[in-house]
Amino acid sequence: MARAGPRQGFALFLLVTGLLGAGCNRETRAITNKPETGPGPVAVSALYPGGPPPKPAPDPREKEYEGNAFHISQGQKYFRWFNCNGCHFNGGGGIGPPLMDAQWRYGGSLEQIYATIDQGRPNGMPAFGDKIPPSQMWEIAAYVRSLSGNADPLAVGSRTDEMQSTPPTNHQAKTQPKGDAANVQGTQ
């Protein structure tokens, strides 16, 4: 049998490489994401000169993130990654307020939680608006809301990947947040 020369070997190499490249059918993803923005103005206090302004329309993205299992699980991951545990101690409260109870200083709707993450709050909560992309802030807000039991139990994971000192999130008793923009308590 005759041995292939360097030109034939190179041609064979090009042919095999071309066939492998043509056979590799990678997934194509359409990048149609529009830049996200945060919610409209969220009231932090009920004190306004001349009476309160009309309530803004709810943010339409709230429905996309509320009760969505994927977004809640991503929010749980980001909650840990961005060291929210450092102040909120897995939602039980510590340096920061607890997230598993019914008392919410700045409101318990997903939009109000997003605004808290985005803009920060006095006496300790830093603003993350310029550090975290809006989609990740929405996911963190969805997870934080689920900590108080206000998410569909089927959408919330039954366990985390680390040790737990609290019952699984989908077994939490549902607590209705009492604080809202019209009934905000003073700093505690």
C-alpha positions as CSV (number, residue, x, y, z in Angstrom):
1,M,0.0,0.0,0.0
2,A,1.4,3.4,-1.0
3,R,2.0,5.9,1.7
4,A,0.3,9.3,1.4
5,G,2.5,12.3,0.8
6,P,2.4,15.5,2.8
7,R,0.1,17.2,0.3
8,Q,-2.4,14.3,0.5
9,G,-2.2,14.3,4.3
10,F,-2.9,18.0,4.5
11,A,-5.8,17.7,2.0
12,L,-7.2,14.8,4.1
13,F,-6.8,16.9,7.3
14,L,-8.7,19.8,5.6
15,L,-11.4,17.5,4.4
16,V,-11.9,15.9,7.9
17,T,-11.9,19.3,9.6
18,G,-14.4,20.7,7.1
19,L,-16.7,17.7,7.6
20,L,-16.5,18.0,11.4
21,G,-17.2,21.7,11.2
22,A,-20.2,21.2,8.9
23,G,-21.5,18.4,11.1
24,C,-21.4,20.5,14.2
25,N,-24.9,22.0,14.4
26,R,-24.7,24.4,17.3
27,E,-27.8,25.8,18.9
28,T,-28.5,29.3,17.6
29,R,-30.0,31.8,20.0
30,A,-31.7,34.9,18.8
31,I,-30.5,37.8,20.9
32,T,-33.5,40.0,21.0
33,N,-33.2,41.2,24.6
34,K,-34.0,44.9,24.9
35,P,-32.2,46.8,27.6
36,E,-34.1,46.5,30.9
37,T,-35.0,49.3,33.1
38,G,-36.3,49.4,36.7
39,P,-39.8,50.0,37.7
40,G,-41.3,53.5,37.7
41,P,-41.2,55.6,40.8
42,V,-42.1,53.6,43.9
43,A,-43.4,55.6,46.8
44,V,-41.3,55.2,50.0
45,S,-43.3,57.5,52.2
46,A,-46.9,58.6,52.4
47,L,-45.9,62.2,53.1
48,Y,-46.5,64.5,50.1
49,P,-47.2,68.2,50.0
50,G,-50.7,68.7,48.7
51,G,-51.7,65.0,49.0
52,P,-50.3,61.9,47.5
53,P,-49.7,61.7,43.7
54,P,-51.7,59.2,41.7
55,K,-50.4,55.6,41.8
56,P,-48.3,54.7,38.8
57,A,-49.3,51.7,36.7
58,P,-47.8,48.4,37.9
59,D,-44.6,47.3,36.1
60,P,-45.5,44.7,33.5
61,R,-42.3,42.7,34.2
62,E,-43.6,41.9,37.7
63,K,-45.8,39.1,36.2
64,E,-42.9,37.5,34.4
65,Y,-40.9,37.1,37.5
66,E,-43.6,36.5,40.1
67,G,-44.1,32.8,40.9
68,N,-41.6,31.7,38.1
69,A,-39.6,28.7,39.4
70,F,-36.6,29.4,37.2
71,H,-36.4,33.1,38.2
72,I,-36.9,32.3,41.9
73,S,-34.1,29.6,41.8
74,Q,-31.8,32.1,40.0
75,G,-32.6,34.7,42.5
76,Q,-31.7,32.3,45.3
77,K,-28.3,31.8,43.7
78,Y,-27.8,35.6,43.2
79,F,-28.9,36.3,46.8
80,R,-26.0,34.2,47.9
81,W,-23.5,35.4,45.3
82,F,-24.1,39.1,46.0
83,N,-23.7,38.4,49.8
84,C,-27.3,39.3,50.7
85,N,-26.8,36.5,53.3
86,G,-24.2,38.7,55.0
87,C,-26.9,41.1,56.3
88,H,-30.1,39.2,56.0
89,F,-28.8,35.8,57.4
90,N,-30.7,33.6,54.9
91,G,-33.8,35.7,55.3
92,G,-34.1,35.4,59.0
93,G,-32.7,38.9,59.7
94,G,-29.6,40.0,61.4
95,I,-27.9,43.2,60.5
96,G,-30.6,43.7,57.9
97,P,-34.3,43.2,58.5
98,P,-35.8,39.7,58.3
99,L,-37.4,38.7,55.1
100,M,-39.5,35.8,56.4
101,D,-42.0,37.8,58.4
102,A,-45.0,39.9,57.7
103,Q,-43.4,43.3,58.5
104,W,-42.0,45.0,55.4
105,R,-40.7,48.5,55.9
106,Y,-40.8,49.6,52.3
107,G,-43.6,47.4,50.9
108,G,-43.8,43.7,50.0
109,S,-44.8,43.8,46.3
110,L,-42.2,42.5,43.9
111,E,-41.9,46.0,42.4
112,Q,-41.2,47.5,45.8
113,I,-38.6,44.9,46.6
114,Y,-36.9,45.6,43.3
115,A,-36.9,49.3,44.1
116,T,-35.3,48.6,47.5
117,I,-32.5,46.5,45.8
118,D,-32.1,49.1,43.0
119,Q,-32.1,52.3,45.1
120,G,-31.1,51.1,48.5
121,R,-32.6,52.3,51.7
122,P,-31.5,54.6,54.6
123,N,-29.5,53.1,57.5
124,G,-27.7,50.3,55.8
125,M,-29.2,48.9,52.6
126,P,-26.8,49.8,49.7
127,A,-28.0,50.6,46.2
128,F,-27.2,47.9,43.7
129,G,-28.7,49.6,40.7
130,D,-25.3,50.3,39.0
131,K,-23.8,46.9,40.1
132,I,-26.4,44.3,39.2
133,P,-28.2,43.9,35.9
134,P,-32.0,44.6,36.1
135,S,-33.0,41.0,35.2
136,Q,-30.9,39.7,38.1
137,M,-32.4,42.3,40.5
138,W,-35.9,41.1,39.5
139,E,-34.9,37.5,40.2
140,I,-33.5,38.4,43.6
141,A,-36.7,40.2,44.3
142,A,-38.8,37.2,43.3
143,Y,-36.7,35.0,45.6
144,V,-36.9,37.5,48.5
145,R,-40.7,37.6,48.1
146,S,-40.8,33.8,48.2
147,L,-39.0,33.8,51.5
148,S,-42.1,35.1,53.2
149,G,-44.2,32.3,51.7
150,N,-45.8,34.6,49.1
151,A,-44.9,32.4,46.1
152,D,-46.5,29.3,44.6
153,P,-45.2,26.3,46.6
154,L,-44.7,24.5,43.3
155,A,-42.5,27.3,42.0
156,V,-40.1,27.4,45.0
157,G,-37.5,24.7,45.5
158,S,-37.9,22.5,48.5
159,R,-34.3,22.7,49.4
160,T,-31.1,24.6,48.9
161,D,-27.6,23.3,48.3
162,E,-26.3,24.2,51.7
163,M,-27.2,23.5,55.3
164,Q,-30.6,24.7,56.5
165,S,-31.7,26.1,59.8
166,T,-35.2,26.9,58.6
167,P,-37.9,24.8,56.9
168,P,-37.8,24.5,53.1
169,T,-39.0,27.7,51.4
170,N,-42.0,26.0,49.8
171,H,-43.2,24.9,53.3
172,Q,-43.2,28.4,54.8
173,A,-46.5,29.7,56.1
174,K,-47.8,32.5,53.8
175,T,-47.5,35.9,55.5
176,Q,-49.0,38.9,53.9
177,P,-46.5,41.9,54.0
178,K,-48.1,44.6,56.1
179,G,-45.9,47.5,55.0
180,D,-46.6,49.3,51.8
181,A,-45.8,52.6,50.3
182,A,-48.9,54.2,51.9
183,N,-48.2,52.8,55.3
184,V,-44.4,53.0,55.8
185,Q,-43.0,52.9,59.3
186,G,-40.2,55.2,60.4
187,T,-36.7,53.8,60.5
188,Q,-36.3,51.2,63.2
